[in-house]
Amino acid sequence: MIAKHLIISGQVQGIGYRDWLTETARKIGLAGWVRNRSDGTVEALIAGETDAVEEVVRACRRGPRMAIVSTIHETLAEPPASREFTKRPTV
């Protein structure tokens, strides 16, 4: 299992990015969370099998239909304690 911490920049708030990522991650069976940040970015922790995590990172570069992703800063992280994928409140 690997985990990645993502900071996604661009036009990623107010368009359903968190809902889209939650649905995408759950469909593939990933653990983690996603939330908006007050600076206009979306932050996520995704964890699971390497291929599945990389698949979701690639999908995050496109995002949902209305998204315009400019950059994704990704770092390796510790996997979450929970095996669920959740949507968190904005910080």
C-alpha positions as CSV (number, residue, x, y, z in Angstrom):
1,M,0.0,0.0,0.0
2,I,1.2,3.5,-0.8
3,A,-0.3,6.9,0.1
4,K,0.1,10.2,-1.6
5,H,-0.8,13.7,-0.3
6,L,-2.0,16.0,-3.1
7,I,-2.5,19.7,-3.4
8,I,-4.5,20.5,-6.5
9,S,-4.4,24.0,-7.9
10,G,-6.5,25.7,-10.6
11,Q,-10.2,26.1,-11.1
12,V,-11.0,23.2,-8.7
13,Q,-13.5,24.7,-6.2
14,G,-17.2,25.3,-6.7
15,I,-17.4,22.7,-9.5
16,G,-17.9,19.4,-7.6
17,Y,-14.2,18.4,-7.5
18,R,-14.5,16.9,-4.0
19,D,-17.6,14.9,-4.9
20,W,-16.0,13.7,-8.1
21,L,-12.8,12.6,-6.3
22,T,-14.7,10.9,-3.5
23,E,-16.8,8.9,-6.0
24,T,-13.7,8.1,-8.1
25,A,-11.6,6.9,-5.1
26,R,-14.4,4.9,-3.7
27,K,-15.1,3.2,-7.0
28,I,-11.4,2.1,-7.2
29,G,-11.3,1.1,-3.5
30,L,-8.9,3.7,-2.2
31,A,-8.8,5.0,1.4
32,G,-8.2,8.7,2.4
33,W,-9.9,12.0,2.3
34,V,-10.4,15.2,0.3
35,R,-11.2,18.8,1.3
36,N,-11.2,22.3,0.0
37,R,-8.6,24.8,1.4
38,S,-9.3,28.5,2.0
39,D,-6.5,29.3,-0.5
40,G,-8.6,27.9,-3.4
41,T,-6.8,24.6,-3.7
42,V,-8.1,21.1,-3.1
43,E,-6.1,18.8,-0.7
44,A,-6.4,15.1,-0.7
45,L,-4.8,12.0,0.8
46,I,-5.2,8.9,-1.3
47,A,-4.0,5.4,-0.3
48,G,-4.2,2.0,-1.8
49,E,-2.4,-0.3,-4.2
50,T,0.2,1.5,-6.3
51,D,-1.5,1.1,-9.6
52,A,-4.8,2.3,-8.2
53,V,-3.2,5.4,-6.6
54,E,-1.4,6.3,-9.7
55,E,-4.6,5.9,-11.8
56,V,-6.4,8.4,-9.5
57,V,-3.5,10.8,-9.6
58,R,-3.7,10.8,-13.4
59,A,-7.5,11.3,-13.2
60,C,-7.0,14.2,-10.8
61,R,-5.0,16.0,-13.5
62,R,-8.2,16.1,-15.6
63,G,-10.7,16.3,-12.8
64,P,-14.4,16.6,-13.4
65,R,-15.9,18.2,-16.5
66,M,-15.7,21.9,-15.3
67,A,-12.2,21.6,-13.7
68,I,-9.2,23.3,-15.0
69,V,-6.2,21.8,-13.1
70,S,-3.1,23.8,-13.4
71,T,-0.8,21.9,-11.0
72,I,-0.7,19.0,-8.6
73,H,1.9,18.9,-5.9
74,E,2.3,15.3,-4.7
75,T,4.3,13.8,-1.9
76,L,4.4,10.4,-0.4
77,A,2.5,10.2,2.9
78,E,1.6,7.8,5.7
79,P,-1.6,5.8,4.9
80,P,-4.7,6.9,6.9
81,A,-6.0,4.8,9.8
82,S,-9.4,4.3,8.2
83,R,-10.0,2.3,5.0
84,E,-12.8,4.6,3.9
85,F,-12.6,7.6,1.6
86,T,-14.3,10.7,3.1
87,K,-15.0,14.3,2.2
88,R,-13.8,16.7,4.9
89,P,-14.8,20.3,5.7
90,T,-12.8,23.2,4.3
91,V,-9.8,24.4,6.2
